[in-house]
Every structure is written in structure tokens, then in C-alpha cells.
Amino acid sequence: MRVVPGAERAGCAVAREQTGGRIVATQEGGYNPAHAPFCAYATVAGLLGLPLEVEEPLAFYPDDPAVAEAAVAALIARHPLL
């Protein structure tokens, strides 16, 4: 997971100043179901200032550019605004 270094500290500092330290976080849909739990864990660990104790499970998962390109081409072909 790529994050901006220190972003969690900055976010927590703003929350302390503006809301007494309260933070609301949401996770939108569409994520890989195998990766979503890690993303939630990494987000909470970052907010708490804790190190990640497990490695990114999909960090070295190979992408298949041909599959992505075919999906984009299919969407463009079917969508009137693209």
C-alpha cells in the first residue's frame, strides 16, 4: 500500500485540533476481497501510529496488462461517452 509518509500523523493532528481526536473513516466498494482486509488493517495501524506487522499480501502479485487493456477497450466500446 502506497501512502504519503506522515499523512496519518497530520490527519490525527487535525482531528485532535478540530474534533477532539475523533475520526470517521469509510471504505468504498470495488476492492479485491482478498486485499480489502489488509487495507483496513493498514489504515487503522497508521491512524494509531503502529507499525505493520504483516507484509502487503499482493505487493508482488503480477498484473496482466493484456487483461486490463481488454477490459478498458470493452468499456470504451460499450460506453457512449468514452
Helices and strands as residue ranges (DSSP letters): H 7-19, H 36-48, H 65-78
